[in-house]
């Protein structure tokens, strides 16, 4: 009977688990890059285009700040940035999956070449043909 640690080790070392871990790390790094793209490049340009608005500062104030208590706000500008970030990530993932599906479909459609007969098989075929004559 396997111990709990042995079973866990066997599970954790399976190829799928390791591949998933790598994908999560790469996905997290990609998310950071896209967030920077949206926050630092796209949104400033959009803000200038619509009149100098900084989306990160767009908010509705529900309760003004008083003393040491901070204001209570609904930060819809940050939410807009998050939506744009999501859309860019979704578009990138869609593009990658679409390309992978296209490559897979092409691989399935290509007829598999018949393997060439070996020298022994060619000789046996010649002998067979000679015996038929």
N, C-alpha and C positions, 0 to 999 in steps of 0.2 A: 504494500500500500504506500502510495506516494505521500510525502508530507506536504503540508500546505505550501511551504516555501519552494519545494521542488516543482509543484504544480504551477505556482505563480511564475517561477523562472521560465518554465516551458512556455507558458502563455505569453510572457513579456518578450521572449526572444523570437516569437513567430514573426515571419516577414511582414505580415499585414500590420501588426502592432507597431513595428519599427517604422514602416512606411507611413503610417498614420501620424506618428510622432513627428517625423520629418516634415510632413505636410502641414501640421499645425504650426510648427516653428516658422516655416517659410511663409505660411499664410499670415501669421502675426506680423512678420517683418514687412510683408507686402501691404498689410493694412496701415502700418505706420507710414510707409512711403506715400500711399494714396491720401492719407489724412493730411500729410504735409503738403502734398500737391493741391488739395482742395483749400486748406486753410491759408497757405502761404503764396499760392500762385493764382488759382482760379478765382477765389472769392474776392481778393483785392481788385482784380480786373473787373469783375462783375459789379463790385461796389462803386468803383469809379465810373463805370458805364451808366449806372442808374443814379448818379448824383453824389458821389462821395460817401456812400453809406458803408460803414464797417459792420458786416453781418454779425460778427462775434459780439458786438455791443448792443444789438437789437434785443430789447426786453420790455415786458410790461411790468410795471412796478405795482405790486399788490399792496405793499405796506412800506412806507418810507422808513429810512434808517432813523433811529433815535438813540443817542448816546453811544454805548458800546454794542448795541444790537444792530446787526446788518439789515439792510433792506431785504424784503421778500420779493423776488422777481420771477417771472416766467421768461426764461431765456430762449425765445423762439429763433433768434439768429443762429445760435449754436445748433439748434435742432435742424435748421435749414442746411447748415454745413454738414451735419451728420447724414441727412438724406442724400445730399450730393455725393458724399463719400461712399455711401452704400451703393448708389447707382453706378458709380465708376467701378467699384469692386465687382458688382454683379455683371456689368458689361465685360470686364476682363475675364471673369470666370466663364461666362457664356461663350466668349470668343475662343478660349482655350478648349472647352468641351466640344464646341462645334468643329474646331480643327482636328481634334482627336477622333471624333466620330467620322469625319471625312476621310482621314488616313486609314481608319479601321475598315471603312466601307470599300476603299480602293484596294486594300490588301485582300479583302474577301472576294472582290470581283476579278482580280487578276487570276487567270488560270494557272494552276500549278503545273510547272514543267515536268514532263515525265522524266524520270531519271534515265540516263543513258545506260544501256546494258554494259556489264563488265566484259572484259576480254573473254573470260570463260563462257559467259552466256552467248556471246557472238559466235564463238567456235561451236558450241553445242547447237546453235540455230543452224549454222552452215552444215554440220553433220546431219542434222535432222532433214534438212532440205535435200541433201545428197542421197540420203536413204530413201526418201520419197520417190526420187527419180528412178 
